[in-house]
Amino acid sequence: MYSVSEAAAKLGLTDRHVRFLLGKGEMRGTKLGHDWVVLNLDYKRKRRPKRRGKSEASQDGFRQKPDEIWTEGGL
């Protein structure tokens, strides 16, 4: 058995999200008075993580340079 804060720390979630999952029945637990007790940590994320955009996926974290390079005195 785990408290909400212990379960959140072990799963890498917030306390609020653990309480949300308990309320929806996606995580096994029981409510004792006003507090939740987590019975086990068997929780698997159902959604895929958010995808990163192209600019975030680059190694240096900056947007890729445009194909055309401008120089002074052109034309």
Distance bins in CASP14 RR format, pairs under 12 A and 6 or more apart:
PFRMAT RR
TARGET T0000
AUTHOR 0000-0000-0000
RMODE 2
METHOD distances of the structure
MODEL  1
1 7 0 0 0 0 1 0 0 0 0 0 0
1 28 0 0 0 0 0 1 0 0 0 0 0
1 29 0 0 0 0 1 0 0 0 0 0 0
1 30 0 0 0 0 1 0 0 0 0 0 0
1 32 0 0 0 0 0 1 0 0 0 0 0
1 35 0 0 0 0 0 1 0 0 0 0 0
1 36 0 0 0 0 0 1 0 0 0 0 0
1 37 1 0 1 0 0 0 0 0 0 0 0
1 38 1 0 0 1 0 0 0 0 0 0 0
1 39 1 0 0 1 0 0 0 0 0 0 0
1 40 0 0 0 0 1 0 0 0 0 0 0
1 41 0 0 0 0 0 1 0 0 0 0 0
2 8 0 0 0 0 1 0 0 0 0 0 0
2 9 0 0 0 0 1 0 0 0 0 0 0
2 10 1 0 0 1 0 0 0 0 0 0 0
2 11 0 0 0 0 1 0 0 0 0 0 0
2 15 0 0 0 0 0 1 0 0 0 0 0
2 18 0 0 0 0 1 0 0 0 0 0 0
2 22 0 0 0 0 0 1 0 0 0 0 0
2 27 0 0 0 0 0 1 0 0 0 0 0
2 28 0 0 0 0 0 1 0 0 0 0 0
2 29 0 0 0 0 1 0 0 0 0 0 0
2 30 0 0 0 0 0 1 0 0 0 0 0
2 35 0 0 0 0 0 1 0 0 0 0 0
2 36 0 0 0 0 1 0 0 0 0 0 0
2 37 1 0 0 1 0 0 0 0 0 0 0
2 38 1 0 1 0 0 0 0 0 0 0 0
2 39 0 0 0 0 1 0 0 0 0 0 0
2 40 0 0 0 0 1 0 0 0 0 0 0
2 41 1 0 0 1 0 0 0 0 0 0 0
2 42 0 0 0 0 0 1 0 0 0 0 0
2 43 0 0 0 0 0 1 0 0 0 0 0
3 9 0 0 0 0 1 0 0 0 0 0 0
3 10 0 0 0 0 0 1 0 0 0 0 0
3 15 0 0 0 0 1 0 0 0 0 0 0
3 18 0 0 0 0 1 0 0 0 0 0 0
3 19 0 0 0 0 0 1 0 0 0 0 0
3 22 0 0 0 0 0 1 0 0 0 0 0
3 29 0 0 0 0 0 1 0 0 0 0 0
3 32 0 0 0 0 0 1 0 0 0 0 0
3 35 1 0 0 1 0 0 0 0 0 0 0
3 36 0 0 0 0 1 0 0 0 0 0 0
3 37 1 0 0 1 0 0 0 0 0 0 0
3 38 1 0 0 1 0 0 0 0 0 0 0
3 39 0 0 0 0 0 1 0 0 0 0 0
3 41 0 0 0 0 0 1 0 0 0 0 0
4 10 0 0 0 0 0 1 0 0 0 0 0
4 11 0 0 0 0 0 1 0 0 0 0 0
4 13 0 0 0 0 1 0 0 0 0 0 0
4 14 0 0 0 0 1 0 0 0 0 0 0
4 15 1 0 1 0 0 0 0 0 0 0 0
4 16 0 0 0 0 1 0 0 0 0 0 0
4 17 0 0 0 0 1 0 0 0 0 0 0
4 18 1 0 1 0 0 0 0 0 0 0 0
4 19 1 0 1 0 0 0 0 0 0 0 0
4 20 0 0 0 0 0 1 0 0 0 0 0
4 21 0 0 0 0 0 1 0 0 0 0 0
4 22 1 0 0 1 0 0 0 0 0 0 0
4 23 0 0 0 0 0 1 0 0 0 0 0
4 27 0 0 0 0 0 1 0 0 0 0 0
4 29 0 0 0 0 1 0 0 0 0 0 0
4 30 0 0 0 0 0 1 0 0 0 0 0
4 31 0 0 0 0 0 1 0 0 0 0 0
4 32 0 0 0 0 0 1 0 0 0 0 0
4 34 0 0 0 0 0 1 0 0 0 0 0
4 35 1 0 0 1 0 0 0 0 0 0 0
4 36 1 0 1 0 0 0 0 0 0 0 0
4 37 0 0 0 0 1 0 0 0 0 0 0
4 38 1 0 0 1 0 0 0 0 0 0 0
4 39 0 0 0 0 0 1 0 0 0 0 0
4 41 0 0 0 0 0 1 0 0 0 0 0
5 11 0 0 0 0 0 1 0 0 0 0 0
5 12 0 0 0 0 0 1 0 0 0 0 0
5 13 0 0 0 0 0 1 0 0 0 0 0
5 14 0 0 0 0 1 0 0 0 0 0 0
5 15 1 0 1 0 0 0 0 0 0 0 0
5 16 0 0 0 0 0 1 0 0 0 0 0
5 17 0 0 0 0 0 1 0 0 0 0 0
5 18 0 0 0 0 1 0 0 0 0 0 0
5 19 0 0 0 0 0 1 0 0 0 0 0
5 35 0 0 0 0 0 1 0 0 0 0 0
5 36 0 0 0 0 0 1 0 0 0 0 0
5 37 0 0 0 0 0 1 0 0 0 0 0
5 38 0 0 0 0 1 0 0 0 0 0 0
6 12 0 0 0 0 0 1 0 0 0 0 0
6 13 0 0 0 0 0 1 0 0 0 0 0
6 15 0 0 0 0 1 0 0 0 0 0 0
6 18 0 0 0 0 1 0 0 0 0 0 0
6 36 0 0 0 0 0 1 0 0 0 0 0
6 37 0 0 0 0 0 1 0 0 0 0 0
6 38 1 0 0 1 0 0 0 0 0 0 0
6 41 0 0 0 0 1 0 0 0 0 0 0
7 13 1 0 0 1 0 0 0 0 0 0 0
7 14 0 0 0 0 0 1 0 0 0 0 0
7 15 0 0 0 0 1 0 0 0 0 0 0
7 17 0 0 0 0 0 1 0 0 0 0 0
7 18 1 0 1 0 0 0 0 0 0 0 0
7 19 0 0 0 0 1 0 0 0 0 0 0
7 21 0 0 0 0 1 0 0 0 0 0 0
7 22 0 0 0 0 1 0 0 0 0 0 0
7 27 1 0 0 1 0 0 0 0 0 0 0
7 28 0 0 0 0 0 1 0 0 0 0 0
7 29 0 0 0 0 1 0 0 0 0 0 0
7 36 0 0 0 0 1 0 0 0 0 0 0
7 37 0 0 0 0 1 0 0 0 0 0 0
7 38 1 0 1 0 0 0 0 0 0 0 0
7 39 0 0 0 0 1 0 0 0 0 0 0
7 40 0 0 0 0 1 0 0 0 0 0 0
7 41 1 0 0 1 0 0 0 0 0 0 0
7 42 0 0 0 0 0 1 0 0 0 0 0
7 43 0 0 0 0 1 0 0 0 0 0 0
8 14 1 0 1 0 0 0 0 0 0 0 0
8 15 1 0 1 0 0 0 0 0 0 0 0
8 16 0 0 0 0 1 0 0 0 0 0 0
8 17 1 0 0 1 0 0 0 0 0 0 0
8 18 1 0 1 0 0 0 0 0 0 0 0
8 19 0 0 0 0 1 0 0 0 0 0 0
8 20 0 0 0 0 0 1 0 0 0 0 0
8 21 0 0 0 0 1 0 0 0 0 0 0
8 22 0 0 0 0 0 1 0 0 0 0 0
8 27 0 0 0 0 0 1 0 0 0 0 0
8 36 0 0 0 0 0 1 0 0 0 0 0
8 38 0 0 0 0 1 0 0 0 0 0 0
8 41 0 0 0 0 0 1 0 0 0 0 0
8 43 0 0 0 0 0 1 0 0 0 0 0
9 15 0 0 0 0 1 0 0 0 0 0 0
9 18 0 0 0 0 1 0 0 0 0 0 0
9 38 0 0 0 0 0 1 0 0 0 0 0
9 41 0 0 0 0 0 1 0 0 0 0 0
10 18 0 0 0 0 1 0 0 0 0 0 0
10 27 0 0 0 0 0 1 0 0 0 0 0
10 38 0 0 0 0 1 0 0 0 0 0 0
10 40 0 0 0 0 0 1 0 0 0 0 0
10 41 1 0 1 0 0 0 0 0 0 0 0
10 42 0 0 0 0 0 1 0 0 0 0 0
10 43 0 0 0 0 0 1 0 0 0 0 0
11 17 0 0 0 0 1 0 0 0 0 0 0
11 18 1 0 0 1 0 0 0 0 0 0 0
11 21 0 0 0 0 1 0 0 0 0 0 0
11 22 0 0 0 0 0 1 0 0 0 0 0
11 26 0 0 0 0 0 1 0 0 0 0 0
11 27 0 0 0 0 1 0 0 0 0 0 0
11 38 0 0 0 0 1 0 0 0 0 0 0
11 40 0 0 0 0 0 1 0 0 0 0 0
11 41 1 0 0 1 0 0 0 0 0 0 0
11 42 0 0 0 0 0 1 0 0 0 0 0
11 43 1 0 0 1 0 0 0 0 0 0 0
11 44 0 0 0 0 0 1 0 0 0 0 0
11 45 0 0 0 0 1 0 0 0 0 0 0
12 18 0 0 0 0 1 0 0 0 0 0 0
12 41 0 0 0 0 0 1 0 0 0 0 0
12 43 0 0 0 0 0 1 0 0 0 0 0
12 45 0 0 0 0 0 1 0 0 0 0 0
13 19 0 0 0 0 1 0 0 0 0 0 0
13 20 0 0 0 0 1 0 0 0 0 0 0
13 21 1 0 0 1 0 0 0 0 0 0 0
13 22 0 0 0 0 0 1 0 0 0 0 0
13 26 0 0 0 0 0 1 0 0 0 0 0
13 27 0 0 0 0 1 0 0 0 0 0 0
13 38 0 0 0 0 0 1 0 0 0 0 0
13 41 0 0 0 0 0 1 0 0 0 0 0
13 43 0 0 0 0 1 0 0 0 0 0 0
13 45 0 0 0 0 1 0 0 0 0 0 0
14 20 0 0 0 0 1 0 0 0 0 0 0
14 21 0 0 0 0 0 1 0 0 0 0 0
15 21 0 0 0 0 0 1 0 0 0 0 0
15 22 0 0 0 0 0 1 0 0 0 0 0
15 35 0 0 0 0 0 1 0 0 0 0 0
15 36 0 0 0 0 1 0 0 0 0 0 0
15 38 0 0 0 0 0 1 0 0 0 0 0
16 22 0 0 0 0 0 1 0 0 0 0 0
16 23 0 0 0 0 0 1 0 0 0 0 0
16 36 0 0 0 0 0 1 0 0 0 0 0
17 23 0 0 0 0 0 1 0 0 0 0 0
17 24 0 0 0 0 0 1 0 0 0 0 0
17 26 0 0 0 0 0 1 0 0 0 0 0
17 27 0 0 0 0 1 0 0 0 0 0 0
17 43 0 0 0 0 0 1 0 0 0 0 0
17 45 0 0 0 0 0 1 0 0 0 0 0
18 24 0 0 0 0 0 1 0 0 0 0 0
18 25 0 0 0 0 0 1 0 0 0 0 0
18 26 0 0 0 0 0 1 0 0 0 0 0
18 27 1 0 0 1 0 0 0 0 0 0 0
18 28 0 0 0 0 0 1 0 0 0 0 0
18 29 0 0 0 0 1 0 0 0 0 0 0
18 35 0 0 0 0 0 1 0 0 0 0 0
18 36 1 0 0 1 0 0 0 0 0 0 0
18 37 0 0 0 0 0 1 0 0 0 0 0
18 38 1 0 0 1 0 0 0 0 0 0 0
18 41 0 0 0 0 1 0 0 0 0 0 0
18 43 0 0 0 0 1 0 0 0 0 0 0
19 25 0 0 0 0 0 1 0 0 0 0 0
19 26 0 0 0 0 0 1 0 0 0 0 0
19 27 0 0 0 0 1 0 0 0 0 0 0
19 29 0 0 0 0 0 1 0 0 0 0 0
19 31 0 0 0 0 1 0 0 0 0 0 0
19 34 0 0 0 0 0 1 0 0 0 0 0
19 35 0 0 0 0 1 0 0 0 0 0 0
19 36 1 0 1 0 0 0 0 0 0 0 0
19 37 0 0 0 0 0 1 0 0 0 0 0
19 38 0 0 0 0 1 0 0 0 0 0 0
20 26 0 0 0 0 1 0 0 0 0 0 0
20 27 0 0 0 0 1 0 0 0 0 0 0
20 36 0 0 0 0 0 1 0 0 0 0 0
20 43 0 0 0 0 0 1 0 0 0 0 0
21 27 1 0 1 0 0 0 0 0 0 0 0
21 28 0 0 0 0 1 0 0 0 0 0 0
21 29 0 0 0 0 1 0 0 0 0 0 0
21 36 0 0 0 0 1 0 0 0 0 0 0
21 38 0 0 0 0 1 0 0 0 0 0 0
21 41 0 0 0 0 0 1 0 0 0 0 0
21 42 0 0 0 0 0 1 0 0 0 0 0
21 43 1 0 0 1 0 0 0 0 0 0 0
21 44 0 0 0 0 0 1 0 0 0 0 0
21 45 0 0 0 0 0 1 0 0 0 0 0
21 46 0 0 0 0 0 1 0 0 0 0 0
22 28 0 0 0 0 1 0 0 0 0 0 0
22 29 1 0 1 0 0 0 0 0 0 0 0
22 30 0 0 0 0 1 0 0 0 0 0 0
22 31 1 0 0 1 0 0 0 0 0 0 0
22 32 0 0 0 0 0 1 0 0 0 0 0
22 35 0 0 0 0 0 1 0 0 0 0 0
22 36 1 0 1 0 0 0 0 0 0 0 0
22 37 0 0 0 0 1 0 0 0 0 0 0
22 38 1 0 0 1 0 0 0 0 0 0 0
22 39 0 0 0 0 1 0 0 0 0 0 0
22 40 0 0 0 0 0 1 0 0 0 0 0
22 41 0 0 0 0 0 1 0 0 0 0 0
22 43 0 0 0 0 1 0 0 0 0 0 0
23 29 0 0 0 0 1 0 0 0 0 0 0
23 30 0 0 0 0 0 1 0 0 0 0 0
23 31 0 0 0 0 1 0 0 0 0 0 0
23 36 0 0 0 0 1 0 0 0 0 0 0
23 38 0 0 0 0 0 1 0 0 0 0 0
24 43 0 0 0 0 0 1 0 0 0 0 0
24 46 0 0 0 0 0 1 0 0 0 0 0
25 31 0 0 0 0 0 1 0 0 0 0 0
25 36 0 0 0 0 0 1 0 0 0 0 0
25 38 0 0 0 0 0 1 0 0 0 0 0
25 39 0 0 0 0 0 1 0 0 0 0 0
25 42 0 0 0 0 0 1 0 0 0 0 0
25 43 0 0 0 0 0 1 0 0 0 0 0
26 38 0 0 0 0 0 1 0 0 0 0 0
26 42 0 0 0 0 0 1 0 0 0 0 0
26 43 1 0 0 1 0 0 0 0 0 0 0
26 44 0 0 0 0 1 0 0 0 0 0 0
26 45 0 0 0 0 0 1 0 0 0 0 0
26 46 0 0 0 0 1 0 0 0 0 0 0
26 47 0 0 0 0 0 1 0 0 0 0 0
27 36 0 0 0 0 1 0 0 0 0 0 0
27 37 0 0 0 0 0 1 0 0 0 0 0
27 38 1 0 0 1 0 0 0 0 0 0 0
27 39 0 0 0 0 1 0 0 0 0 0 0
27 40 0 0 0 0 1 0 0 0 0 0 0
27 41 0 0 0 0 1 0 0 0 0 0 0
27 42 1 0 0 1 0 0 0 0 0 0 0
27 43 1 0 1 0 0 0 0 0 0 0 0
27 44 0 0 0 0 0 1 0 0 0 0 0
27 45 0 0 0 0 0 1 0 0 0 0 0
27 46 0 0 0 0 0 1 0 0 0 0 0
28 36 0 0 0 0 0 1 0 0 0 0 0
28 37 0 0 0 0 1 0 0 0 0 0 0
28 38 1 0 0 1 0 0 0 0 0 0 0
28 39 1 0 1 0 0 0 0 0 0 0 0
28 40 1 0 1 0 0 0 0 0 0 0 0
28 41 0 0 0 0 1 0 0 0 0 0 0
28 42 1 0 0 1 0 0 0 0 0 0 0
28 43 0 0 0 0 1 0 0 0 0 0 0
29 35 0 0 0 0 0 1 0 0 0 0 0
29 36 1 0 0 1 0 0 0 0 0 0 0
29 37 1 0 0 1 0 0 0 0 0 0 0
29 38 1 0 1 0 0 0 0 0 0 0 0
29 39 1 0 1 0 0 0 0 0 0 0 0
29 40 0 0 0 0 1 0 0 0 0 0 0
29 41 0 0 0 0 0 1 0 0 0 0 0
29 42 0 0 0 0 0 1 0 0 0 0 0
29 43 0 0 0 0 0 1 0 0 0 0 0
30 36 1 0 0 1 0 0 0 0 0 0 0
30 37 1 0 1 0 0 0 0 0 0 0 0
30 38 0 0 0 0 1 0 0 0 0 0 0
30 39 1 0 0 1 0 0 0 0 0 0 0
30 40 0 0 0 0 0 1 0 0 0 0 0
31 37 1 0 0 1 0 0 0 0 0 0 0
31 38 0 0 0 0 0 1 0 0 0 0 0
31 39 0 0 0 0 0 1 0 0 0 0 0
32 38 0 0 0 0 0 1 0 0 0 0 0
32 39 0 0 0 0 0 1 0 0 0 0 0
50 56 0 0 0 0 0 1 0 0 0 0 0
51 57 0 0 0 0 1 0 0 0 0 0 0
52 58 0 0 0 0 1 0 0 0 0 0 0
52 61 0 0 0 0 0 1 0 0 0 0 0
53 61 0 0 0 0 0 1 0 0 0 0 0
53 63 0 0 0 0 0 1 0 0 0 0 0
53 64 0 0 0 0 0 1 0 0 0 0 0
54 61 0 0 0 0 0 1 0 0 0 0 0
54 62 0 0 0 0 0 1 0 0 0 0 0
54 63 0 0 0 0 1 0 0 0 0 0 0
54 64 1 0 0 1 0 0 0 0 0 0 0
55 61 1 0 0 1 0 0 0 0 0 0 0
55 62 1 0 0 1 0 0 0 0 0 0 0
55 63 1 0 1 0 0 0 0 0 0 0 0
55 64 1 0 0 1 0 0 0 0 0 0 0
55 65 0 0 0 0 0 1 0 0 0 0 0
56 62 0 0 0 0 1 0 0 0 0 0 0
56 63 0 0 0 0 1 0 0 0 0 0 0
56 64 0 0 0 0 0 1 0 0 0 0 0
57 63 0 0 0 0 0 1 0 0 0 0 0
57 64 0 0 0 0 1 0 0 0 0 0 0
58 64 1 0 0 1 0 0 0 0 0 0 0
58 65 0 0 0 0 0 1 0 0 0 0 0
END
